[in-house]
Amino acid sequence: MGAPDSKTWNAIGVERRHLDAIERPEEEMDCHYVILWGNRPTIVDREYVVGRYQRVVKPPHSLSLGCAGRLPATRALTPYDVTACVIKTKAALQLTDELEMKGSNSLHEHLGVSDEPLAHLLRLAVLEVDSGSETGCLYRESIEQALISRFLKLARTETNQPTSVSPLPKTLVQRALGKLADEYESDVSLTELAKDAGYSRSHFHKMFHLATGKTPFECLRDMRLEAARRDLLEGTETIASIAARVGFSSHSHLTRFFTRKYGVSPSEFRRANSVAT
């Protein structure tokens, strides 16, 4: 799957695909994606763990939603008959802000799910492509906005599908935590952590959460907050400077999470401990 076609769409790319059973190597996706499966069940071996494949059956007319990052290798055992759509990550973030969506911004993989509104929007997008995009820019942008909005609604929801995912092995948990501890000041990515452990992003995220009770981001955020707390106790560095150094984007960003975790703002925490000493 490639990047959106800027000649037709601003934020998405969509096309029908009819392929024989194929083997596709692992690749890095810089876009989110949606796949609408065809009229027959599709059987695929998917490499969730490097070197180990798991068989998956895609029901007819079901949808698969995925996030930018590592796309595991697959071996299709039946022909492909799909409608594939890619979504620019920047467009998804922009729409999240515009719609002022509440809650976590984490996106989750959903495989073989049913959602007629999203499937209908994909079909409309394909019809627009087939017509030579004669309907006009405003119509295409309306489809884009509705399609991305629906994708976000589904992808921001934790999947409730039965899963055989096991907790991440202790050695890999310690390795991931060690990397976070060593690099908490930098912009550590889920892709890096997952690749180092040998799993896809979504699989690693689930296994890590099962093993620790926290997401990788929550662990990283707590490490940064603890570093900020130590710095507030030990020095006279400005709060804005501490925030930037330990990995928060701003003074207010640090303050929001610090207050949520410790019950007081960084400035209140510093004043209270100054008085105490």
Phi and psi in degrees as a GROMACS rama.xvg file:
@    title "Ramachandran Plot"
@    xaxis  label "Phi"
@    yaxis  label "Psi"
@TYPE xy
-103.957  -170.246  GLY-2
-75.2376  159.787  ALA-3
-56.1329  147.709  PRO-4
-82.1177  105.931  ASP-5
-69.36  -15.3  SER-6
-72.9212  -27.5841  LYS-7
-110.296  -44.1171  THR-8
-123.003  152.43  TRP-9
-89.0438  -35.0489  ASN-10
-125.493  -12.4543  ALA-11
-132.463  166.733  ILE-12
-136.342  138.246  GLY-13
-142.382  141.779  VAL-14
-160.487  153.852  GLU-15
-86.2491  146.112  ARG-16
-135.558  130.802  ARG-17
-125.46  106.663  HIS-18
-131.583  148.502  LEU-19
-68.9101  168.897  ASP-20
-56.7774  124.392  ALA-21
-131.741  164.167  ILE-22
-114.033  126.542  GLU-23
-117.877  129.088  ARG-24
-72.9643  164.898  PRO-25
-57.6993  144.289  GLU-26
-148.148  162.085  GLU-27
-99.2014  124.058  GLU-28
-97.7874  129.868  MET-29
-99.9913  9.13197  ASP-30
-131.633  157.251  CYS-31
-77.5104  165.155  HIS-32
-148.07  156.286  TYR-33
-133.581  134.619  VAL-34
-123.657  126.594  ILE-35
-101.921  114.62  LEU-36
-78.9406  155.856  TRP-37
-80.9745  -153.351  GLY-38
-82.0257  -11.736  ASN-39
-122.067  154.285  ARG-40
-60.2286  139.819  PRO-41
-113.769  126.755  THR-42
-106.854  126.682  ILE-43
-137.295  137.922  VAL-44
-94.8357  122.943  ASP-45
-116.444  134.337  ARG-46
-88.2532  75.441  GLU-47
-64.4914  -41.4611  TYR-48
-110.924  135.705  VAL-49
-56.0759  123.565  VAL-50
87.4937  -5.11541  GLY-51
-130.838  123.599  ARG-52
-102.667  148.051  TYR-53
-124.958  131.735  GLN-54
-77.6564  134.899  ARG-55
-131.861  136.663  VAL-56
-110.958  120.809  VAL-57
-91.1979  113.391  LYS-58
-64.5857  152.044  PRO-59
-57.0817  137.992  PRO-60
65.8275  13.1022  HIS-61
-84.1432  170.648  SER-62
-121.463  145.998  LEU-63
-121.022  128.62  SER-64
-116.154  132.471  LEU-65
-136.886  160.973  GLY-66
-107.441  158.495  CYS-67
-57.6406  145.37  ALA-68
133.555  -152.701  GLY-69
-70.5208  124.847  ARG-70
-105.512  113.157  LEU-71
-59.8215  153.463  PRO-72
-64.812  149.218  ALA-73
-135.489  153.588  THR-74
-126.993  106.962  ARG-75
-77.5974  133.161  ALA-76
-103.233  -7.45314  LEU-77
-134.24  162.835  THR-78
-62.1818  151.478  PRO-79
-91.4211  135.424  TYR-80
-141.826  92.1104  ASP-81
-136.55  161.633  VAL-82
-109.901  120.788  THR-83
-111.057  136.336  ALA-84
-133.511  132.889  CYS-85
-111.98  148.098  VAL-86
-127.851  126.231  ILE-87
-61.3999  132.202  LYS-88
-62.0213  -37.5782  THR-89
-62.8863  -39.4839  LYS-90
-67.129  -37.8295  ALA-91
-65.6429  -42.0009  ALA-92
-64.6558  -41.267  LEU-93
-63.3614  -42.3035  GLN-94
-69.4405  -34.453  LEU-95
-57.9242  -43.8083  THR-96
-67.7975  -44.2066  ASP-97
-63.4091  -36.7821  GLU-98
-85.9179  -4.61347  LEU-99
50.0563  50.6184  GLU-100
-66.7509  131.814  MET-101
-91.3997  160.745  LYS-102
91.1874  -170.172  GLY-103
-65.3262  144.272  SER-104
-92.2511  4.39848  ASN-105
-64.6657  137.654  SER-106
-108.164  143.25  LEU-107
-122.558  142.534  HIS-108
-70.7099  137.13  GLU-109
-129.884  123.157  HIS-110
-118.814  127.451  LEU-111
68.532  38.8142  GLY-112
-99.5458  165.868  VAL-113
-114.514  126.939  SER-114
-155.221  98.7999  ASP-115
-63.385  -38.4241  GLU-116
-57.4151  -44.161  PRO-117
-69.047  -41.4132  LEU-118
-60.4928  -40.818  ALA-119
-63.3901  -41.5405  HIS-120
-64.8121  -36.9886  LEU-121
-63.5846  -41.3273  LEU-122
-65.1859  -38.6767  ARG-123
-63.3769  -39.5722  LEU-124
-64.4525  -40.4332  ALA-125
-65.3739  -41.9402  VAL-126
-60.7163  -38.0011  LEU-127
-65.1446  -40.223  GLU-128
-64.4782  -45.7463  VAL-129
-62.7515  -29.5911  ASP-130
-81.4918  -1.09988  SER-131
79.8722  21.8582  GLY-132
56.4938  40.264  SER-133
-79.0411  -13.0433  GLU-134
-74.0136  -28.7151  THR-135
116.447  163.868  GLY-136
-61.7443  -44.9606  CYS-137
-62.009  -39.9465  LEU-138
-64.6337  -45.551  TYR-139
-62.304  -42.2392  ARG-140
-65.6476  -33.6577  GLU-141
-64.4425  -43.0146  SER-142
-62.742  -45.0888  ILE-143
-57.2048  -49.0882  GLU-144
-62.282  -43.8642  GLN-145
-67.3142  -40.6145  ALA-146
-67.2654  -46.03  LEU-147
-66.2788  -39.3487  ILE-148
-60.5895  -43.6903  SER-149
-67.3785  -40.8578  ARG-150
-56.9499  -46.6882  PHE-151
-63.245  -40.7864  LEU-152
-58.5846  -42.3367  LYS-153
-76.966  -44.8212  LEU-154
-70.8794  -24.6997  ALA-155
-81.0106  -2.63617  ARG-156
-100.374  131.717  THR-157
-61.1856  135.26  GLU-158
-67.3878  139.477  THR-159
-107.744  18.3855  ASN-160
-71.8126  146.273  GLN-161
-57.7369  141.121  PRO-162
-138.353  147.915  THR-163
-104.008  18.2869  SER-164
-65.7293  133.197  VAL-165
-103.086  158.838  SER-166
-60.2696  150.887  PRO-167
-63.0333  134.281  LEU-168
-54.5459  148.237  PRO-169
-57.1007  -40.5748  LYS-170
-62.6923  -37.458  THR-171
-75.5894  -32.2729  LEU-172
-61.5009  -47.3476  VAL-173
-63.8372  -37.1653  GLN-174
-65.0049  -43.5808  ARG-175
-65.6796  -43.4741  ALA-176
-64.7773  -37.3742  LEU-177
-63.7317  -40.2123  GLY-178
-64.8164  -41.6467  LYS-179
-63.3704  -41.6955  LEU-180
-65.8927  -37.7124  ALA-181
-74.5038  -29.5932  ASP-182
-122.145  23.1015  GLU-183
-62.4226  -22.7868  TYR-184
-77.158  -17.2666  GLU-185
-99.0723  178.631  SER-186
-91.1271  74.7326  ASP-187
-67.7632  136.172  VAL-188
-109.701  153.281  SER-189
-62.8903  -34.8908  LEU-190
-59.7763  -43.8778  THR-191
-61.826  -47.889  GLU-192
-61.89  -44.3219  LEU-193
-65.8342  -42.8239  ALA-194
-63.8986  -40.0807  LYS-195
-64.0999  -33.1987  ASP-196
-85.7593  -16.9262  ALA-197
89.0585  25.8407  GLY-198
-126.146  165.119  TYR-199
-69.7478  161.905  SER-200
-58.9702  -49.6145  ARG-201
-66.8175  -39.5551  SER-202
-66.6715  -44.6018  HIS-203
-60.7823  -43.9913  PHE-204
-57.944  -45.2608  HIS-205
-66.6046  -44.851  LYS-206
-66.2073  -39.805  MET-207
-63.2963  -43.8045  PHE-208
-64.1025  -40.1192  HIS-209
-64.3147  -35.7462  LEU-210
-78.5241  -33.0411  ALA-211
-114.051  -17.8606  THR-212
81.3482  0.343666  GLY-213
-133.031  157.622  LYS-214
-80.7491  161.053  THR-215
-56.0015  -38.7474  PRO-216
-63.7857  -41.1522  PHE-217
-64.1954  -38.4498  GLU-218
-64.7566  -44.5833  CYS-219
-62.2216  -44.0178  LEU-220
-62.0881  -41.1324  ARG-221
-65.62  -36.7038  ASP-222
-64.5433  -41.223  MET-223
-66.4085  -39.5385  ARG-224
-66.1601  -40.1514  LEU-225
-65.5556  -38.3221  GLU-226
-64.3458  -41.6885  ALA-227
-64.5436  -40.1083  ALA-228
-61.1651  -43.1826  ARG-229
-62.998  -42.6176  ARG-230
-65.967  -35.7253  ASP-231
-66.0599  -32.4159  LEU-232
-76.9371  -35.2132  LEU-233
-96.1512  -18.1314  GLU-234
-141.042  -175.196  GLY-235
-114.629  12.6463  THR-236
-59.4898  144.56  GLU-237
-65.034  153.558  THR-238
-64.16  -38.5707  ILE-239
-61.5699  -40.3753  ALA-240
-67.9799  -41.2718  SER-241
-62.0231  -45.4794  ILE-242
-56.3124  -47.085  ALA-243
-65.4276  -40.0694  ALA-244
-71.6032  -36.0407  ARG-245
-89.1691  -1.41467  VAL-246
113.669  6.08817  GLY-247
-90.1567  149.747  PHE-248
-74.8624  -21.1617  SER-249
-164.294  169.436  SER-250
-55.7624  -46.3392  HIS-251
-68.0504  -34.2789  SER-252
-62.8694  -47.5516  HIS-253
-61.7449  -46.1582  LEU-254
-58.5814  -42.1548  THR-255
-60.8081  -48.5381  ARG-256
-77.0934  -33.8895  PHE-257
-62.6691  -45.2292  PHE-258
-64.6144  -38.9976  THR-259
-64.0919  -37.9808  ARG-260
-82.9466  -43.0686  LYS-261
-105.449  -7.9776  TYR-262
83.9851  -3.73841  GLY-263
-138.979  158.07  VAL-264
-76.0874  162.547  SER-265
-56.0013  -41.6401  PRO-266
-66.8021  -40.6516  SER-267
-64.836  -39.8989  GLU-268
-62.3554  -43.618  PHE-269
-65.1935  -44.1989  ARG-270
-62.9002  -43.047  ARG-271
-62.8361  -39.0178  ALA-272
-80.058  -23.6025  ASN-273
-68.4431  -41.6687  SER-274
-66.0096  -40.5456  VAL-275
-64.187  -32.0942  ALA-276
